Amino acid sequence: MKIIWYGHACFWIETKGVKILIDPYPDVEDDLIGDVDYILITHEHTDHYGKVELLSRLRDAEVIGPKPVYLTAVSDGITKVRVIEADETIELGNGVKVTAFFMEHPSSQYPLGYLIEGDKTVFHTGDTYSFPALQSLRGKVDVLLVPISGRSTANEREAAQIIEDIKPRVVIPMHYGVYGEGSPEKLMEELRKNRIFAFVKVLQPGEELTL
């Protein structure tokens, strides 16, 4: 599995030959993004939906998201688009599956997180605060992509609680640096302070992690 962070909540993931882009924000450097088969959108806010219209056309990718995203995509003239609902699983091909989870992001009409199962398992929380239902994912996640900015989403302290609830093998902090503040160092301080054991991998925009 390969994972590239493009800043904010935008990730490119390749697993079993399937190429997935998540939450391309308006200012993402789209010319750096390679082939894409599917674009997953966690919710309808501009900082997550941003460049869907452009990238779906340029990459001939299918867009998958909750109903508000679907309606926006259709109004933008995107024809390769599919609705996904909380607790629904979609087969993407080559044995890769994506399952949607309803998240705690009150300013969104229908916020989702995505569990992507390929040769490894990745969970992208989208925008969320810490909430008890995340414990249902404990032991099921190899890589957790978790927000830390505290801007309408978890801050470093809450992200540490999410990590404790899910107990992933690897944590990649996101949702900081582009819109709002957030400190990976403060996240690691919170983990140490609360004796939460996790491997935190801090990526730079455009950096690749291979697992």
Backbone as CSV, one residue per row, in Angstrom:
resi,resn,N_x,N_y,N_z,CA_x,CA_y,CA_z,C_x,C_y,C_z
1,MET,0.844,-1.192,0.000,0.000,0.000,0.000,0.882,1.245,0.000
2,LYS,0.480,2.241,-0.805,1.148,3.535,-0.835,0.158,4.612,-0.410
3,ILE,0.630,5.534,0.414,-0.189,6.644,0.885,0.587,7.935,0.668
4,ILE,-0.038,8.910,0.019,0.556,10.235,-0.156,-0.396,11.259,0.445
5,TRP,0.167,12.163,1.264,-0.621,13.265,1.810,-0.362,14.509,0.979
6,TYR,-1.454,15.152,0.517,-1.339,16.373,-0.269,-1.747,17.613,0.513
7,GLY,-1.757,17.501,1.831,-2.151,18.627,2.662,-3.607,18.551,3.057
8,HIS,-3.946,19.231,4.149,-5.292,19.258,4.719,-5.792,17.821,4.927
9,ALA,-6.941,17.446,4.348,-7.461,16.080,4.517,-7.330,15.263,3.238
10,CYS,-6.494,15.724,2.314,-6.386,15.096,0.993,-5.276,14.042,0.970
11,PHE,-5.670,12.813,0.658,-4.739,11.692,0.554,-4.984,10.937,-0.749
12,TRP,-3.894,10.402,-1.286,-3.955,9.462,-2.419,-3.475,8.124,-1.889
13,ILE,-4.254,7.101,-2.139,-3.939,5.760,-1.636,-3.989,4.770,-2.792
14,GLU,-2.949,3.945,-2.900,-2.963,2.842,-3.864,-2.864,1.531,-3.092
15,THR,-3.818,0.655,-3.329,-3.811,-0.655,-2.696,-4.358,-1.686,-3.660
16,LYS,-3.620,-2.768,-3.858,-3.998,-3.831,-4.797,-4.289,-3.279,-6.191
17,GLY,-3.554,-2.255,-6.572,-3.706,-1.677,-7.906,-4.839,-0.685,-8.047
18,VAL,-5.638,-0.483,-6.998,-6.748,0.473,-7.022,-6.253,1.802,-6.463
19,LYS,-6.510,2.889,-7.192,-6.010,4.210,-6.819,-7.172,5.087,-6.357
20,ILE,-7.054,5.571,-5.122,-8.139,6.300,-4.465,-7.635,7.666,-4.034
21,LEU,-8.410,8.710,-4.330,-8.120,10.064,-3.851,-9.223,10.451,-2.870
22,ILE,-8.841,11.078,-1.761,-9.814,11.470,-0.746,-9.736,12.978,-0.511
23,ASP,-10.884,13.640,-0.544,-11.059,15.038,-0.121,-10.068,16.027,-0.745
24,PRO,-10.089,16.197,-2.076,-9.205,17.190,-2.702,-9.692,18.619,-2.451
25,TYR,-8.983,19.362,-1.630,-9.392,20.715,-1.248,-9.113,21.702,-2.387
26,PRO,-9.671,22.927,-2.325,-9.589,23.840,-3.475,-8.186,24.161,-3.955
27,ASP,-7.210,24.255,-3.040,-5.866,24.696,-3.425,-4.876,23.552,-3.583
28,VAL,-5.364,22.318,-3.597,-4.447,21.204,-3.744,-3.745,21.295,-5.099
29,GLU,-2.473,20.924,-5.140,-1.710,20.977,-6.397,-2.075,19.770,-7.252
30,ASP,-3.133,19.929,-8.026,-3.700,18.790,-8.756,-2.747,18.230,-9.801
31,ASP,-1.813,19.036,-10.291,-0.887,18.525,-11.302,0.099,17.524,-10.722
32,LEU,0.205,17.460,-9.384,1.088,16.485,-8.745,0.402,15.140,-8.516
33,ILE,-0.916,15.120,-8.672,-1.693,13.910,-8.392,-1.734,13.033,-9.635
34,GLY,-1.356,11.781,-9.473,-1.317,10.857,-10.607,-2.673,10.266,-10.936
35,ASP,-2.671,9.044,-11.448,-3.911,8.380,-11.845,-4.817,8.173,-10.633
36,VAL,-6.107,8.273,-10.878,-7.111,8.087,-9.832,-8.275,7.287,-10.411
37,ASP,-8.665,6.228,-9.718,-9.842,5.452,-10.129,-11.107,5.923,-9.421
38,TYR,-10.967,6.278,-8.140,-12.116,6.678,-7.329,-11.742,7.906,-6.496
39,ILE,-12.698,8.813,-6.351,-12.543,9.955,-5.459,-13.581,9.816,-4.353
40,LEU,-13.109,9.645,-3.121,-13.998,9.553,-1.967,-14.085,10.921,-1.303
41,ILE,-15.300,11.379,-1.035,-15.521,12.662,-0.379,-16.243,12.401,0.935
42,THR,-15.677,12.909,2.025,-16.251,12.623,3.341,-17.500,13.442,3.628
43,HIS,-17.545,14.674,3.126,-18.734,15.511,3.323,-18.668,16.697,2.377
44,GLU,-19.715,17.504,2.408,-19.958,18.482,1.346,-19.188,19.787,1.485
45,HIS,-18.483,20.030,2.565,-17.803,21.320,2.755,-16.719,21.552,1.712
46,THR,-16.568,22.809,1.331,-15.675,23.167,0.225,-14.239,22.725,0.451
47,ASP,-13.777,22.755,1.707,-12.384,22.376,1.952,-12.152,20.877,1.811
48,HIS,-13.211,20.122,1.493,-13.084,18.686,1.233,-13.557,18.330,-0.185
49,TYR,-14.564,19.047,-0.676,-15.096,18.790,-2.020,-14.313,19.553,-3.089
50,GLY,-13.756,20.701,-2.730,-13.027,21.644,-3.563,-12.800,21.356,-5.038
51,LYS,-11.867,20.443,-5.339,-11.457,20.217,-6.734,-12.020,18.931,-7.315
52,VAL,-13.144,18.491,-6.792,-13.737,17.245,-7.296,-14.128,17.372,-8.765
53,GLU,-14.776,18.460,-9.108,-15.250,18.608,-10.492,-14.085,18.518,-11.474
54,LEU,-13.013,19.252,-11.209,-11.859,19.245,-12.109,-11.189,17.880,-12.149
55,LEU,-10.878,17.317,-10.986,-10.111,16.073,-10.948,-10.903,14.877,-11.437
56,SER,-12.192,14.859,-11.201,-12.990,13.735,-11.707,-12.975,13.701,-13.237
57,ARG,-12.956,14.876,-13.843,-12.907,14.941,-15.314,-11.508,14.624,-15.832
58,LEU,-10.488,15.235,-15.212,-9.121,15.031,-15.689,-8.667,13.588,-15.549
59,ARG,-9.084,12.928,-14.482,-8.639,11.565,-14.201,-9.675,10.505,-14.573
60,ASP,-10.837,10.943,-15.072,-11.919,10.015,-15.415,-12.224,9.087,-14.235
61,ALA,-12.351,9.691,-13.055,-12.542,8.933,-11.817,-13.998,8.970,-11.376
62,GLU,-14.425,7.913,-10.718,-15.767,7.862,-10.158,-15.777,8.516,-8.781
63,VAL,-16.753,9.387,-8.560,-16.892,10.089,-7.286,-17.857,9.318,-6.396
64,ILE,-17.474,9.126,-5.131,-18.317,8.433,-4.160,-18.428,9.314,-2.922
65,GLY,-19.661,9.534,-2.457,-19.836,10.364,-1.271,-21.267,10.295,-0.777
66,PRO,-21.543,10.922,0.363,-22.904,10.952,0.894,-23.825,11.784,0.012
67,LYS,-25.115,11.750,0.296,-26.104,12.370,-0.590,-25.848,13.839,-0.884
68,PRO,-25.482,14.690,0.098,-25.202,16.092,-0.252,-24.073,16.237,-1.263
69,VAL,-23.060,15.372,-1.170,-21.970,15.384,-2.148,-22.484,14.934,-3.512
70,TYR,-23.284,13.886,-3.516,-23.866,13.382,-4.769,-24.650,14.487,-5.481
71,LEU,-25.499,15.195,-4.746,-26.335,16.238,-5.349,-25.484,17.375,-5.902
72,THR,-24.441,17.755,-5.175,-23.546,18.800,-5.664,-22.806,18.345,-6.914
73,ALA,-22.342,17.100,-6.908,-21.622,16.572,-8.067,-22.511,16.533,-9.306
74,VAL,-23.747,16.095,-9.141,-24.685,16.057,-10.268,-24.925,17.464,-10.803
75,SER,-25.095,18.440,-9.894,-25.319,19.824,-10.332,-24.086,20.389,-11.034
76,ASP,-22.915,19.835,-10.723,-21.677,20.246,-11.392,-21.462,19.515,-12.717
77,GLY,-22.384,18.649,-13.073,-22.295,17.944,-14.348,-21.476,16.676,-14.311
78,ILE,-21.130,16.199,-13.116,-20.377,14.952,-12.994,-21.332,13.779,-13.163
79,THR,-21.017,12.872,-14.068,-21.912,11.744,-14.344,-21.457,10.450,-13.671
80,LYS,-20.163,10.339,-13.421,-19.654,9.142,-12.736,-19.643,9.415,-11.237
81,VAL,-20.791,9.248,-10.592,-20.926,9.569,-9.179,-21.883,8.578,-8.532
82,ARG,-21.579,8.210,-7.286,-22.368,7.204,-6.586,-22.565,7.623,-5.128
83,VAL,-23.751,7.360,-4.604,-24.039,7.656,-3.198,-23.570,6.503,-2.322
84,ILE,-23.020,6.844,-1.156,-22.742,5.850,-0.139,-23.337,6.353,1.177
85,GLU,-23.889,5.447,1.960,-24.495,5.804,3.237,-23.728,5.151,4.378
86,ALA,-23.926,5.678,5.578,-23.284,5.111,6.758,-23.612,3.633,6.880
87,ASP,-22.616,2.839,7.224,-22.706,1.388,7.402,-22.811,0.614,6.085
88,GLU,-22.661,1.312,4.971,-22.692,0.640,3.652,-21.263,0.329,3.213
89,THR,-21.095,-0.827,2.559,-19.807,-1.235,2.011,-19.910,-1.318,0.497
90,ILE,-18.928,-0.751,-0.193,-18.871,-0.790,-1.656,-17.594,-1.509,-2.074
91,GLU,-17.722,-2.418,-3.027,-16.574,-3.117,-3.606,-15.984,-2.250,-4.719
92,LEU,-14.686,-1.968,-4.629,-14.033,-1.133,-5.629,-13.292,-1.939,-6.689
93,GLY,-13.126,-3.230,-6.467,-12.381,-4.060,-7.404,-11.107,-4.596,-6.794
94,ASN,-10.636,-5.724,-7.332,-9.405,-6.373,-6.850,-9.461,-6.705,-5.365
95,GLY,-10.671,-6.892,-4.844,-10.824,-7.231,-3.433,-10.750,-6.045,-2.494
96,VAL,-10.696,-4.833,-3.031,-10.650,-3.620,-2.206,-12.082,-3.183,-1.881
97,LYS,-12.310,-2.885,-0.605,-13.633,-2.472,-0.153,-13.534,-1.164,0.613
98,VAL,-14.618,-0.378,0.563,-14.707,0.829,1.381,-16.030,0.792,2.143
99,THR,-15.952,1.017,3.444,-17.131,1.049,4.298,-17.246,2.435,4.913
100,ALA,-18.461,2.999,4.885,-18.698,4.338,5.403,-19.176,4.285,6.853
101,PHE,-18.713,5.231,7.652,-19.111,5.373,9.048,-19.593,6.803,9.281
102,PHE,-20.711,6.949,9.980,-21.200,8.284,10.303,-20.306,8.899,11.377
103,MET,-19.886,10.152,11.168,-18.943,10.803,12.065,-19.597,11.962,12.810
104,GLU,-18.884,12.514,13.790,-19.409,13.573,14.647,-18.884,14.930,14.157
105,HIS,-19.621,15.513,13.207,-19.246,16.806,12.619,-20.536,17.585,12.400
106,PRO,-21.060,18.248,13.447,-22.420,18.809,13.417,-22.686,19.831,12.326
107,SER,-21.667,20.509,11.831,-21.899,21.526,10.802,-22.119,20.936,9.417
108,SER,-21.963,19.637,9.262,-22.204,18.956,7.985,-23.569,18.276,8.001
109,GLN,-24.185,18.186,6.824,-25.473,17.503,6.718,-25.332,15.991,6.889
110,TYR,-24.220,15.423,6.405,-24.061,13.962,6.441,-22.583,13.622,6.392
111,PRO,-21.858,13.799,7.507,-20.407,13.560,7.520,-20.073,12.077,7.632
112,LEU,-19.102,11.648,6.852,-18.693,10.251,6.861,-17.193,10.115,7.097
113,GLY,-16.801,8.955,7.598,-15.428,8.497,7.576,-15.396,7.224,6.750
114,TYR,-14.222,6.858,6.230,-14.124,5.696,5.344,-13.066,4.707,5.831
115,LEU,-13.485,3.472,5.958,-12.570,2.369,6.219,-12.259,1.704,4.886
116,ILE,-11.010,1.797,4.461,-10.586,1.227,3.183,-9.808,-0.039,3.473
117,GLU,-10.280,-1.153,2.935,-9.660,-2.453,3.176,-9.044,-2.973,1.890
118,GLY,-7.722,-3.060,1.878,-6.984,-3.618,0.757,-5.932,-4.552,1.299
119,ASP,-4.663,-4.372,0.871,-3.602,-5.182,1.473,-3.281,-4.707,2.885
120,LYS,-3.678,-3.469,3.222,-3.692,-2.938,4.581,-5.042,-2.256,4.781
121,THR,-5.322,-1.849,6.013,-6.596,-1.199,6.315,-6.338,0.230,6.772
122,VAL,-6.979,1.183,6.099,-6.827,2.602,6.399,-8.181,3.173,6.801
123,PHE,-8.186,3.994,7.852,-9.415,4.698,8.216,-9.182,6.193,8.129
124,HIS,-9.944,6.850,7.243,-9.931,8.304,7.104,-11.162,8.814,7.837
125,THR,-10.943,9.580,8.905,-12.061,10.000,9.744,-12.908,11.098,9.126
126,GLY,-12.405,11.762,8.063,-13.060,12.994,7.666,-12.940,13.987,8.806
127,ASP,-13.899,14.903,8.896,-13.937,15.843,10.020,-14.742,15.205,11.144
128,THR,-14.170,15.127,12.322,-14.889,14.532,13.445,-14.303,15.005,14.763
129,TYR,-15.140,14.934,15.778,-14.682,15.024,17.150,-14.560,13.600,17.684
130,SER,-14.009,13.459,18.870,-13.974,12.157,19.533,-15.381,11.787,19.990
131,PHE,-15.778,10.536,19.755,-17.063,10.056,20.260,-16.976,8.541,20.451
132,PRO,-17.753,7.985,21.400,-17.550,6.595,21.832,-17.692,5.542,20.741
133,ALA,-18.513,5.790,19.726,-18.753,4.771,18.699,-17.494,4.391,17.939
134,LEU,-16.469,5.238,17.987,-15.223,4.925,17.289,-14.540,3.694,17.876
135,GLN,-14.901,3.342,19.094,-14.308,2.151,19.708,-14.668,0.870,18.949
136,SER,-15.710,0.934,18.107,-16.079,-0.241,17.306,-15.000,-0.604,16.296
137,LEU,-14.080,0.336,16.025,-12.999,0.102,15.062,-11.718,-0.399,15.728
138,ARG,-11.749,-0.566,17.031,-10.537,-0.956,17.753,-9.965,-2.267,17.214
139,GLY,-8.682,-2.244,16.892,-8.008,-3.435,16.399,-8.237,-3.742,14.924
140,LYS,-9.001,-2.882,14.228,-9.335,-3.143,12.824,-8.582,-2.233,11.853
141,VAL,-7.762,-1.320,12.380,-7.169,-0.276,11.547,-5.644,-0.345,11.596
142,ASP,-5.029,-0.463,10.425,-3.567,-0.380,10.345,-3.103,1.071,10.378
143,VAL,-3.751,1.926,9.582,-3.340,3.331,9.469,-4.543,4.225,9.735
144,LEU,-4.390,5.131,10.693,-5.443,6.085,11.030,-5.047,7.467,10.546
145,LEU,-5.919,8.097,9.758,-5.731,9.465,9.293,-6.660,10.336,10.133
146,VAL,-6.080,11.162,11.022,-6.883,11.822,12.060,-6.642,13.330,12.078
147,PRO,-7.717,14.135,12.201,-7.555,15.590,12.240,-7.029,16.075,13.581
148,ILE,-6.293,17.187,13.561,-5.732,17.724,14.804,-5.906,19.233,14.939
149,SER,-6.557,19.897,13.986,-6.547,21.367,13.981,-7.429,21.990,15.038
150,GLY,-8.505,21.302,15.456,-9.456,21.899,16.376,-10.378,22.902,15.716
151,ARG,-10.319,23.027,14.413,-11.212,23.938,13.686,-12.419,23.143,13.177
152,SER,-13.497,23.172,13.951,-14.711,22.397,13.669,-14.424,20.903,13.600
153,THR,-13.365,20.484,14.262,-12.990,19.083,14.283,-12.072,18.839,15.483
154,ALA,-11.585,17.626,15.643,-10.765,17.287,16.808,-9.499,18.137,16.874
155,ASN,-9.128,18.516,18.099,-7.817,19.112,18.314,-6.849,18.005,18.734
156,GLU,-5.654,18.372,19.136,-4.646,17.357,19.451,-5.065,16.459,20.619
157,ARG,-5.698,17.063,21.625,-6.127,16.274,22.791,-7.205,15.266,22.399
158,GLU,-8.188,15.724,21.612,-9.255,14.815,21.184,-8.731,13.767,20.208
159,ALA,-7.780,14.163,19.366,-7.175,13.193,18.444,-6.488,12.081,19.220
160,ALA,-5.847,12.437,20.342,-5.215,11.413,21.175,-6.253,10.426,21.707
161,GLN,-7.440,10.932,22.055,-8.498,10.038,22.523,-8.997,9.138,21.406
162,ILE,-9.110,9.678,20.186,-9.504,8.860,19.036,-8.487,7.741,18.815
163,ILE,-7.224,8.078,18.928,-6.155,7.077,18.764,-6.276,5.999,19.837
164,GLU,-6.531,6.413,21.067,-6.696,5.453,22.158,-7.898,4.546,21.919
165,ASP,-8.971,5.094,21.377,-10.183,4.302,21.131,-9.986,3.295,20.003
166,ILE,-9.259,3.676,18.954,-9.112,2.817,17.768,-7.884,1.919,17.849
167,LYS,-6.817,2.421,18.464,-5.568,1.675,18.613,-5.011,1.189,17.266
168,PRO,-4.728,2.123,16.346,-4.144,1.744,15.055,-2.662,1.433,15.192
169,ARG,-2.085,0.827,14.149,-0.645,0.577,14.124,0.124,1.853,13.816
170,VAL,-0.410,2.680,12.916,0.257,3.906,12.471,-0.771,5.031,12.474
171,VAL,-0.332,6.213,12.887,-1.180,7.409,12.885,-0.556,8.455,11.980
172,ILE,-1.355,9.021,11.081,-0.910,10.154,10.263,-1.831,11.334,10.582
173,PRO,-1.293,12.394,11.199,-2.126,13.565,11.476,-2.455,14.333,10.205
174,MET,-3.636,14.946,10.184,-4.090,15.698,9.007,-4.931,16.887,9.471
175,HIS,-5.485,17.603,8.497,-6.391,18.726,8.750,-5.689,19.793,9.590
176,TYR,-4.500,20.173,9.154,-3.768,21.273,9.775,-2.836,21.859,8.732
177,GLY,-2.419,23.094,8.951,-1.407,23.693,8.089,-1.939,24.452,6.892
178,VAL,-3.110,24.054,6.354,-3.696,24.757,5.209,-4.799,25.680,5.694
179,TYR,-5.763,25.121,6.423,-6.843,25.903,7.020,-6.783,25.669,8.531
180,GLY,-6.306,26.634,9.279,-6.243,26.489,10.726,-4.918,25.927,11.199
181,GLU,-4.752,25.982,12.513,-3.514,25.544,13.135,-3.618,24.067,13.532
182,GLY,-2.545,23.570,14.095,-2.488,22.185,14.549,-1.038,21.772,14.616
183,SER,-0.674,20.998,15.625,0.722,20.664,15.840,0.899,19.167,16.052
184,PRO,1.559,18.479,15.137,1.880,17.070,15.375,2.684,16.871,16.645
185,GLU,3.560,17.828,16.952,4.355,17.722,18.172,3.464,17.765,19.409
186,LYS,2.444,18.622,19.384,1.509,18.692,20.504,0.688,17.409,20.605
187,LEU,0.342,16.826,19.457,-0.350,15.537,19.470,0.510,14.487,20.170
188,MET,1.777,14.422,19.812,2.663,13.428,20.436,2.857,13.707,21.926
189,GLU,2.844,14.989,22.294,2.917,15.345,23.718,1.684,14.847,24.463
190,GLU,0.507,15.000,23.843,-0.730,14.503,24.451,-0.695,12.984,24.605
191,LEU,-0.163,12.303,23.613,-0.061,10.848,23.691,0.853,10.433,24.831
192,ARG,2.002,11.095,24.945,2.943,10.769,26.026,2.330,11.058,27.395
193,LYS,1.672,12.212,27.498,1.089,12.631,28.770,0.030,11.647,29.260
194,ASN,-0.720,11.089,28.319,-1.809,10.181,28.671,-1.422,8.708,28.540
195,ARG,-0.126,8.476,28.306,0.408,7.116,28.191,-0.358,6.303,27.142
196,ILE,-0.553,6.937,26.001,-1.186,6.288,24.850,-0.062,5.934,23.878
197,PHE,0.060,4.673,23.572,1.183,4.208,22.762,0.760,4.077,21.297
198,ALA,1.414,4.858,20.439,1.091,4.832,19.006,2.302,5.337,18.230
199,PHE,2.468,4.817,17.010,3.517,5.300,16.120,2.918,6.393,15.242
200,VAL,3.407,7.624,15.416,2.916,8.765,14.644,3.890,9.058,13.514
201,LYS,3.382,9.010,12.294,4.184,9.327,11.118,3.728,10.677,10.576
202,VAL,4.571,11.679,10.695,4.250,13.009,10.201,4.734,13.125,8.758
203,LEU,3.798,13.329,7.851,4.144,13.474,6.430,4.204,14.934,6.044
204,GLN,5.070,15.240,5.101,5.081,16.541,4.460,4.214,16.463,3.196
205,PRO,3.592,17.569,2.784,2.774,17.517,1.566,3.536,16.933,0.384
206,GLY,2.968,15.939,-0.243,3.588,15.251,-1.363,4.445,14.074,-0.987
207,GLU,4.645,13.857,0.326,5.501,12.750,0.777,4.732,11.429,0.741
208,GLU,5.428,10.365,0.386,4.814,9.041,0.255,5.237,8.129,1.392
209,LEU,4.272,7.354,1.890,4.535,6.314,2.866,4.157,4.987,2.241
210,THR,5.091,4.023,2.251,4.822,2.695,1.715,4.771,1.692,2.863
211,LEU,3.723,0.890,2.881,3.526,-0.093,3.939,3.492,-1.497,3.349
